[in-house]
Structures are given as C-alpha cells and as structure tokens.
Amino acid sequence: METILTDAEYKLVINRIAVLSAKNSISTAENEELNQLSAMAIAYEYRRYDFTINPSYQSRPICHSER
C-alpha cells in the first residue's frame, strides 16, 4: 500500500503503527515500515481533516461594534 484511501485502511495502518511502537526493539526493516506508515497516516489526516483557512477568509475585515 502506498497511500491510504479509506478510513478502514487508515485504521489498519494505525493498528500496525501501534504494534510496531509497542515493541521494545525493532529491526531496521520494521523501523523503515514504521516511518513509512507514519508518513502515510499523516498524509491521510491532512487530506481527511483539511484545516487550512481559505485566503479570502483570512483577508476579510474584522468588524467590531463600537458603542
């Protein structure tokens, strides 16, 4: 798997990350897998939960009521 496309795949990746992270010592191959899975999970989270603010929203004037 090169990229996560569904929530189900994301859950599988997170579970595998948890298994690898729980080990006291991991091999070089497992470390590479952990790094790859982490990068894939982060990329999926960025796509799934896009918290970027629209530039037009950022540049809108802020209105304060003056009394």
C-alpha positions as a Markdown table, in Angstrom:
| # | Residue | x | y | z |
|---|---|---|---|---|
| 1 | Met | 0.0 | 0.0 | 0.0 |
| 2 | Glu | 1.4 | 3.3 | -1.0 |
| 3 | Thr | -1.4 | 5.6 | 0.2 |
| 4 | Ile | -4.4 | 5.4 | 2.5 |
| 5 | Leu | -7.6 | 5.8 | 0.6 |
| 6 | Thr | -10.3 | 4.8 | 3.2 |
| 7 | Asp | -11.0 | 5.0 | 6.9 |
| 8 | Ala | -10.7 | 1.2 | 7.1 |
| 9 | Glu | -7.2 | 1.3 | 5.6 |
| 10 | Tyr | -6.3 | 4.2 | 8.0 |
| 11 | Lys | -7.4 | 2.1 | 11.0 |
| 12 | Leu | -5.3 | -0.9 | 9.7 |
| 13 | Val | -2.3 | 1.4 | 9.4 |
| 14 | Ile | -2.8 | 2.9 | 12.9 |
| 15 | Asn | -3.1 | -0.6 | 14.4 |
| 16 | Arg | 0.1 | -1.6 | 12.7 |
| 17 | Ile | 1.9 | 1.5 | 14.0 |
| 18 | Ala | 0.7 | 0.7 | 17.5 |
| 19 | Val | 2.0 | -2.9 | 17.2 |
| 20 | Leu | 5.4 | -1.7 | 16.0 |
| 21 | Ser | 5.6 | 1.1 | 18.5 |
| 22 | Ala | 4.8 | -1.3 | 21.4 |
| 23 | Lys | 7.9 | -3.4 | 20.7 |
| 24 | Asn | 11.0 | -2.9 | 22.8 |
| 25 | Ser | 13.3 | -3.2 | 19.9 |
| 26 | Ile | 12.6 | -3.3 | 16.2 |
| 27 | Ser | 14.7 | -4.2 | 13.2 |
| 28 | Thr | 15.8 | -1.8 | 10.5 |
| 29 | Ala | 13.1 | -3.1 | 8.2 |
| 30 | Glu | 10.5 | -2.6 | 10.9 |
| 31 | Asn | 11.8 | 0.9 | 11.6 |
| 32 | Glu | 11.5 | 1.8 | 7.9 |
| 33 | Glu | 8.0 | 0.4 | 7.8 |
| 34 | Leu | 7.1 | 2.4 | 10.9 |
| 35 | Asn | 8.4 | 5.6 | 9.3 |
| 36 | Gln | 6.5 | 4.9 | 6.0 |
| 37 | Leu | 3.3 | 4.1 | 7.8 |
| 38 | Ser | 3.5 | 7.2 | 9.9 |
| 39 | Ala | 4.1 | 9.4 | 6.9 |
| 40 | Met | 1.1 | 7.7 | 5.1 |
| 41 | Ala | -1.1 | 8.3 | 8.2 |
| 42 | Ile | -0.1 | 11.9 | 8.5 |
| 43 | Ala | -0.8 | 12.5 | 4.7 |
| 44 | Tyr | -4.2 | 10.9 | 5.1 |
| 45 | Glu | -5.0 | 13.0 | 8.1 |
| 46 | Tyr | -4.1 | 16.2 | 6.2 |
| 47 | Arg | -6.4 | 15.2 | 3.3 |
| 48 | Arg | -9.2 | 14.0 | 5.6 |
| 49 | Tyr | -9.1 | 16.8 | 8.0 |
| 50 | Asp | -8.2 | 19.9 | 5.9 |
| 51 | Phe | -7.9 | 22.7 | 8.5 |
| 52 | Thr | -6.4 | 25.2 | 6.1 |
| 53 | Ile | -8.0 | 28.5 | 6.1 |
| 54 | Asn | -9.3 | 29.9 | 2.9 |
| 55 | Pro | -7.1 | 33.0 | 1.9 |
| 56 | Ser | -10.3 | 35.0 | 1.2 |
| 57 | Tyr | -11.5 | 34.2 | 4.8 |
| 58 | Gln | -8.2 | 35.4 | 6.3 |
| 59 | Ser | -8.3 | 38.7 | 4.5 |
| 60 | Arg | -11.8 | 39.6 | 5.4 |
| 61 | Pro | -12.2 | 42.7 | 7.6 |
| 62 | Ile | -13.0 | 42.0 | 11.3 |
| 63 | Cys | -16.0 | 44.0 | 12.4 |
| 64 | His | -16.2 | 45.3 | 15.9 |
| 65 | Ser | -19.3 | 47.1 | 17.0 |
| 66 | Glu | -18.5 | 50.4 | 18.5 |
| 67 | Arg | -20.8 | 52.0 | 21.0 |
